[in-house]
Amino acid sequence: MTEPSPGTDPRVARLVGVRATRAYGPEWRPWGRRFNDAALALEDGRPADAETILREVLEATVAAAADDGEALDLRSRVLHQLSAVADDGGDLAGALRLADECLAACRAAEVVAGDAYGTAATRAAMLVNRSQTLEALGRSDAALADLDDATALVDDLRATDAASLAVLVFTLHNSRGAVLTTLGRYEEAWAEIGRALAVAQESEPRLAGAAHTNLAVLADRTGDQHGADAHLRLAADLHEATGDRLGSATVRHNLARRALRRGDLDQAEQAFAAAQDAYERQGRPALVAGCQLGRAAVALRRARPRAAQRLLTTAAATMEATGDTSDLIECLLLLGDVTAVVEGFAAGDEVYLAARERCVRLGLGHQTARVDIRRAMVVAASTRITPRRKERLRRRESALGLVLPAALATEAIRHRFAVGPVRERWARVVAAPAMVLSFDLVTKLGWTPLAFELVEHASATVALTTAAVLPELDEDALAAQAGSELAELATGEARFVLSDAPAPDRLALPPRLRMLPEGDSVLDGFIAAAEERYGFPVRSAEVVPAW
């Protein structure tokens, strides 16, 4: 890529991963200038024009010799920008594929030419951008790993050229703060976003609004409502001053979320609609779907379940297309609740089964268990309107067959979450209500031996949350529950992201219990069912007597 020449837009110099540190030779200099045009088109909000040019430049690099360092460097930069185009357009799977191709091109260029053209900075920028895509897909551990790799690269680069890396360093810290917020590691998140803000204030003031937006989200999560409002006001002013349309839309979206949380439905609806309109004009379908979730939550709060159902159906279709699995599962769970209210329990179960199929296909055992708990709640709720005793008994047995294995699984998986509010919310919102429903069904069925074993099992668990209260789930209660959870999803609080990283605070599984000397156990069958359905152990292999 060429150095900016007279007449070159000065914005080229500040675009991460665009400008090479050494001018290309005569063969690739014209293609470098063409690439500049594509990068600026993307900056100006013309992704279609940018993609056309990028594809043209990419095609030119295909015919280059395998040891042409300039061509490989240019190819890596083109793939970086194409990955950004795909991500912005909602094609998250395509963005990941292009990111992998970009990183491979970076490594090839560095083998041939070292870092003569600044390829290492492109590789670091691509790792940061890929982390953002992984985070959008709910893969926070993988996102954090990419950010760790990028940090190591940037630390080496800053030793020789700190001034030109300010944007990259800012994005690295800000992205890391966002991932840590998702994982509930709030103290670390504060520190990372604070570092990002310091970089912006010192070198790139136009970026400060993005840091203040993340600080607002973090303040909100930690209960500092005054701080959240202050950061959002600052972010709004900064985005307006710099003409950042996407940043301004993000602030509106966050303002809508806050209005929804405090119950100001008029303001929430207006702000969600304004943010959705802005996202639509910028071609951001995944963000549009997020606004539709918010509007659905408002509709449910206003007792308009059919309107909520339409919005959730549209949002789910978008999430399916973009590959946003984490939010898609949440959306389908809530759509199942709303559909059960609008069209009946059987129709709701069809939606739950669609969510379950995706969880099984993706190997998400903890999410599969959540779906089964929701299905069991609906089956249990249906007994309230079932007049025949035998049919009520059959449905309760069916509900128990769904919920008890899921309850055992969700309690066991609790300690795979990082310590903090995400784990606490899992226990409060998922594991405890599932066990409470299990006890309720066992009691109504009159299964005394199983009740005895279940009490012993719960007593031997590391921690038993007793604060959960099982709601009387009729249609109104289902709608209220869906409205509450949809509001949490719309405000960004509903994701359950497991961490695979080792942690010293995680406890080993408790042993299995032998309840009676003769060894007969009803609960063992449910434990076996849980382990088979969800693909992980719920108790250790050790067996100890309960007496």
ZAMARGU-4260 file (C-alpha; in steps of 0.2 Angstrom, whole numbers, plus 5000, padded with zeros to 4 digits):
<rodrens>
0) 5000/5000/5000 | 5007/5017/4996 | 5010/5031/5008 | 4997/5045/5007 | 5002/5056/4992
5) 4996/5074/4988 | 4977/5074/4986 | 4975/5058/4997 | 4961/5059/5009 | 4970/5062/5026
10) 4958/5050/5034 | 4968/5036/5027 | 4981/5038/5039 | 4970/5035/5054 | 4961/5019/5048
15) 4967/5004/5057 | 4974/4991/5045 | 4973/5002/5030 | 4990/5011/5027 | 5006/5001/5025
20) 5021/5008/5034 | 5032/5007/5018 | 5026/5012/5001 | 5023/4998/4988 | 5033/4997/4972
25) 5026/5001/4955 | 5016/4985/4952 | 5005/4986/4968 | 5005/5005/4971 | 4989/5008/4959
30) 4980/4994/4968 | 4985/5001/4985 | 4977/5018/4980 | 4962/5008/4974 | 4961/5000/4991
35) 4962/5017/4999 | 4946/5021/4989 | 4937/5006/4996 | 4942/5009/5014 | 4936/5027/5013
40) 4919/5021/5005 | 4917/5010/5020 | 4921/5024/5032 | 4908/5035/5023 | 4894/5022/5025
45) 4895/5015/5007 | 4898/4996/5011 | 4892/4990/4994 | 4904/5002/4984 | 4918/4997/4996
50) 4914/4978/4994 | 4915/4980/4975 | 4932/4988/4975 | 4939/4976/4988 | 4933/4961/4978
55) 4942/4969/4963 | 4958/4971/4972 | 4957/4954/4980 | 4956/4946/4963 | 4972/4955/4958
60) 4981/4948/4972 | 4976/4930/4968 | 4988/4930/4953 | 5003/4936/4962 | 5018/4925/4966
65) 5018/4915/4982 | 5033/4925/4988 | 5027/4942/4984 | 5027/4951/5001 | 5018/4967/4994
70) 5004/4957/4987 | 5002/4946/5002 | 5002/4962/5013 | 4989/4970/5002 | 4978/4954/5002
75) 4978/4953/5021 | 4972/4971/5022 | 4958/4968/5009 | 4952/4953/5018 | 4952/4963/5035
80) 4941/4976/5027 | 4930/4962/5019 | 4927/4954/5036 | 4922/4971/5043 | 4909/4973/5028
85) 4902/4955/5032 | 4901/4959/5050 | 4892/4976/5048 | 4880/4968/5036 | 4875/4954/5049
90) 4885/4939/5040 | 4894/4934/5056 | 4899/4917/5049 | 4906/4925/5033 | 4915/4938/5044
95) 4924/4924/5054 | 4928/4915/5038 | 4936/4930/5030 | 4945/4934/5047 | 4953/4917/5046
100) 4959/4920/5028 | 4966/4937/5033 | 4976/4930/5047 | 4983/4917/5036 | 4988/4930/5023
105) 4996/4940/5037 | 5006/4926/5043 | 5012/4922/5025 | 5016/4940/5022 | 5027/4940/5038
110) 5036/4924/5033 | 5041/4932/5016 | 5044/4951/5021 | 5044/4951/5040 | 5035/4967/5046
115) 5042/4978/5032 | 5024/4984/5028 | 5016/4984/5045 | 5007/4968/5043 | 5008/4964/5061
120) 4997/4978/5065 | 4984/4972/5052 | 4985/4955/5061 | 4982/4963/5078 | 4968/4973/5071
125) 4960/4958/5063 | 4961/4948/5080 | 4952/4963/5089 | 4939/4963/5075 | 4937/4944/5076
130) 4935/4945/5095 | 4920/4957/5092 | 4912/4945/5080 | 4915/4930/5092 | 4907/4941/5106
135) 4892/4944/5096 | 4890/4926/5094 | 4891/4923/5113 | 4908/4915/5112 | 4916/4926/5125
140) 4930/4915/5130 | 4936/4913/5112 | 4934/4932/5110 | 4945/4935/5126 | 4959/4923/5119
145) 4959/4933/5103 | 4961/4949/5113 | 4975/4941/5123 | 4985/4937/5107 | 4982/4955/5100
150) 4988/4962/5117 | 5005/4952/5115 | 5007/4959/5097 | 5002/4977/5101 | 5014/4977/5116
155) 5029/4972/5104 | 5023/4985/5091 | 5021/4999/5104 | 5040/4997/5109 | 5044/5004/5092
160) 5029/5014/5085 | 5017/5019/5099 | 5010/5035/5091 | 5003/5027/5075 | 4994/5013/5085
165) 4982/5024/5096 | 4966/5018/5087 | 4971/5000/5088 | 4976/5001/5107 | 4960/5010/5111
170) 4949/4997/5101 | 4959/4983/5110 | 4955/4990/5128 | 4937/4995/5124 | 4933/4978/5116
175) 4941/4969/5131 | 4931/4979/5143 | 4915/4974/5134 | 4919/4955/5134 | 4924/4956/5153
180) 4907/4965/5156 | 4898/4951/5147 | 4907/4938/5158 | 4903/4948/5174 | 4921/4952/5178
185) 4916/4970/5182 | 4932/4976/5191 | 4943/4971/5176 | 4931/4978/5164 | 4932/4995/5173
190) 4951/4995/5172 | 4951/4990/5153 | 4938/5003/5148 | 4947/5016/5158 | 4963/5012/5149
195) 4954/5015/5132 | 4947/5031/5138 | 4964/5037/5143 | 4971/5033/5126 | 4956/5042/5118
200) 4958/5058/5128 | 4977/5058/5125 | 4978/5054/5106 | 4961/5051/5098 | 4947/5062/5106
205) 4934/5057/5093 | 4934/5039/5100 | 4930/5044/5118 | 4911/5042/5115 | 4913/5023/5112
210) 4922/5022/5129 | 4908/5032/5138 | 4895/5021/5130 | 4903/5005/5137 | 4906/5014/5154
215) 4887/5018/5154 | 4883/4999/5152 | 4895/4994/5165 | 4889/5007/5177 | 4871/5001/5174
220) 4876/4983/5177 | 4884/4988/5194 | 4869/4998/5200 | 4876/5015/5197 | 4861/5023/5188
225) 4868/5041/5190 | 4884/5036/5183 | 4876/5027/5168 | 4866/5043/5164 | 4881/5054/5165
230) 4891/5043/5154 | 4877/5042/5141 | 4875/5061/5141 | 4894/5062/5137 | 4893/5049/5124
235) 4879/5058/5115 | 4888/5074/5115 | 4904/5067/5109 | 4896/5057/5095 | 4886/5072/5089
240) 4901/5083/5089 | 4911/5070/5079 | 4897/5066/5067 | 4897/5047/5072 | 4880/5041/5066
245) 4882/5023/5072 | 4888/5029/5089 | 4873/5041/5091 | 4862/5026/5087 | 4870/5016/5100
250) 4867/5029/5113 | 4849/5030/5108 | 4848/5011/5110 | 4855/5012/5127 | 4844/5026/5132
255) 4829/5015/5126 | 4835/5001/5137 | 4837/5012/5152 | 4819/5019/5150 | 4812/5001/5148
260) 4821/4996/5164 | 4813/5010/5174 | 4796/5008/5166 | 4795/5023/5155 | 4787/5014/5141
265) 4783/5030/5130 | 4801/5035/5130 | 4807/5017/5128 | 4796/5015/5113 | 4802/5031/5105
270) 4820/5028/5108 | 4819/5010/5102 | 4810/5016/5086 | 4823/5030/5083 | 4838/5018/5085
275) 4830/5005/5074 | 4827/5018/5060 | 4846/5023/5062 | 4852/5005/5061 | 4841/5001/5046
280) 4848/5016/5036 | 4866/5010/5040 | 4862/4992/5035 | 4865/4984/5053 | 4852/4970/5053
285) 4858/4962/5069 | 4856/4979/5079 | 4839/4981/5071 | 4834/4964/5078 | 4840/4971/5095
290) 4828/4986/5094 | 4814/4974/5089 | 4817/4964/5105 | 4815/4980/5115 | 4799/4985/5106
295) 4792/4968/5109 | 4796/4970/5128 | 4787/4987/5128 | 4772/4978/5119 | 4771/4964/5132
300) 4772/4977/5146 | 4757/4985/5137 | 4747/4969/5136 | 4749/4967/5117 | 4756/4950/5116
305) 4751/4948/5097 | 4762/4963/5093 | 4776/4956/5103 | 4774/4940/5094 | 4776/4948/5077
310) 4791/4958/5083 | 4800/4942/5091 | 4796/4932/5075 | 4805/4945/5064 | 4819/4947/5076
315) 4822/4928/5077 | 4822/4927/5058 | 4836/4940/5057 | 4846/4932/5071 | 4844/4915/5062
320) 4851/4924/5046 | 4866/4932/5055 | 4871/4917/5065 | 4868/4926/5082 | 4865/4910/5091
325) 4865/4916/5109 | 4852/4930/5107 | 4842/4918/5095 | 4840/4905/5108 | 4834/4918/5121
330) 4822/4926/5108 | 4815/4909/5104 | 4812/4905/5122 | 4802/4921/5124 | 4793/4918/5108
335) 4788/4901/5115 | 4781/4910/5130 | 4771/4923/5120 | 4765/4910/5107 | 4759/4899/5122
340) 4749/4914/5127 | 4742/4919/5110 | 4740/4902/5102 | 4740/4889/5116 | 4752/4878/5124
345) 4755/4866/5109 | 4760/4880/5098 | 4771/4887/5111 | 4780/4870/5113 | 4783/4869/5094
350) 4794/4885/5096 | 4803/4878/5111 | 4807/4863/5101 | 4814/4873/5088 | 4825/4882/5101
355) 4830/4865/5108 | 4835/4858/5091 | 4847/4872/5089 | 4855/4870/5106 | 4857/4851/5103
360) 4865/4854/5086 | 4877/4867/5093 | 4882/4856/5108 | 4875/4869/5121 | 4869/4857/5135
365) 4866/4871/5147 | 4854/4879/5135 | 4846/4863/5130 | 4842/4861/5149 | 4835/4878/5150
370) 4823/4874/5135 | 4817/4859/5144 | 4814/4868/5160 | 4803/4881/5150 | 4793/4866/5142
375) 4790/4858/5159 | 4784/4874/5166 | 4771/4876/5152 | 4766/4858/5153 | 4764/4860/5172
380) 4754/4876/5169 | 4742/4867/5157 | 4736/4856/5172 | 4727/4871/5179 | 4715/4870/5164
385) 4714/4851/5163 | 4698/4845/5170 | 4701/4826/5170 | 4711/4819/5184 | 4720/4806/5174
390) 4725/4818/5161 | 4732/4830/5174 | 4742/4816/5182 | 4749/4811/5165 | 4754/4829/5162
395) 4762/4831/5179 | 4772/4815/5176 | 4777/4822/5159 | 4783/4838/5166 | 4793/4830/5180
400) 4801/4819/5166 | 4807/4835/5158 | 4811/4846/5173 | 4820/4835/5185 | 4834/4829/5174
405) 4836/4848/5168 | 4836/4854/5186 | 4850/4841/5191 | 4860/4847/5176 | 4857/4866/5179
410) 4863/4864/5197 | 4878/4855/5192 | 4883/4867/5179 | 4882/4882/5190 | 4900/4882/5194
415) 4906/4882/5176 | 4901/4901/5176 | 4914/4913/5182 | 4911/4919/5199 | 4900/4935/5200
420) 4883/4941/5194 | 4881/4929/5179 | 4883/4914/5190 | 4871/4921/5203 | 4858/4925/5190
425) 4859/4907/5184 | 4856/4900/5201 | 4842/4912/5204 | 4833/4912/5187 | 4837/4894/5181
430) 4843/4882/5193 | 4833/4886/5209 | 4816/4888/5200 | 4819/4871/5191 | 4822/4862/5207
435) 4807/4871/5215 | 4796/4865/5201 | 4803/4847/5203 | 4798/4847/5222 | 4781/4854/5218
440) 4777/4841/5205 | 4784/4827/5216 | 4773/4833/5230 | 4757/4834/5219 | 4761/4816/5212
445) 4763/4809/5229 | 4779/4801/5225 | 4786/4799/5243 | 4802/4789/5240 | 4807/4801/5226
450) 4804/4816/5238 | 4814/4808/5251 | 4829/4806/5239 | 4827/4823/5232 | 4828/4831/5249
455) 4844/4821/5253 | 4851/4825/5236 | 4848/4844/5238 | 4855/4843/5256 | 4871/4836/5249
460) 4873/4850/5236 | 4886/4863/5238 | 4873/4877/5239 | 4855/4876/5239 | 4846/4892/5234
465) 4829/4893/5243 | 4823/4910/5239 | 4815/4905/5222 | 4796/4904/5222 | 4787/4894/5209
470) 4774/4905/5201 | 4756/4899/5198 | 4759/4898/5179 | 4742/4902/5170 | 4742/4912/5154
475) 4743/4929/5163 | 4758/4923/5173 | 4767/4916/5157 | 4765/4933/5149 | 4771/4942/5164
480) 4786/4931/5165 | 4790/4933/5147 | 4788/4952/5148 | 4801/4952/5163 | 4813/4941/5154
485) 4811/4950/5137 | 4815/4966/5146 | 4831/4958/5153 | 4836/4952/5135 | 4832/4969/5128
490) 4843/4978/5141 | 4857/4966/5138 | 4856/4956/5154 | 4849/4940/5149 | 4864/4931/5141
495) 4871/4916/5150 | 4889/4914/5144 | 4899/4900/5151 | 4918/4902/5154 | 4929/4887/5149
500) 4944/4895/5157 | 4951/4886/5173 | 4946/4895/5189 | 4952/4891/5207 | 4935/4895/5214
505) 4926/4881/5205 | 4920/4867/5215 | 4921/4848/5211 | 4905/4839/5208 | 4898/4832/5224
510) 4897/4812/5226 | 4881/4802/5222 | 4871/4796/5237 | 4866/4779/5242 | 4850/4782/5251
515) 4846/4765/5258 | 4857/4750/5262 | 4849/4739/5249 | 4854/4752/5236 | 4838/4754/5227
520) 4836/4772/5220 | 4822/4781/5210 | 4833/4797/5208 | 4847/4787/5200 | 4836/4785/5184
525) 4834/4804/5183 | 4853/4807/5185 | 4856/4795/5171 | 4843/4804/5160 | 4851/4821/5164
530) 4869/4815/5159 | 4863/4807/5143 | 4852/4821/5138 | 4864/4835/5141 | 4881/4827/5139
535) 4890/4831/5155 | 4890/4823/5173 | 4879/4830/5186 | 4887/4820/5201 | 4905/4813/5203
540) 4908/4794/5201 | 4910/4792/5220 | 4896/4785/5230 | 4894/4788/5248 | 4880/4782/5260
545) 4867/4795/5265 | 4865/4789/5283
</rodrens>
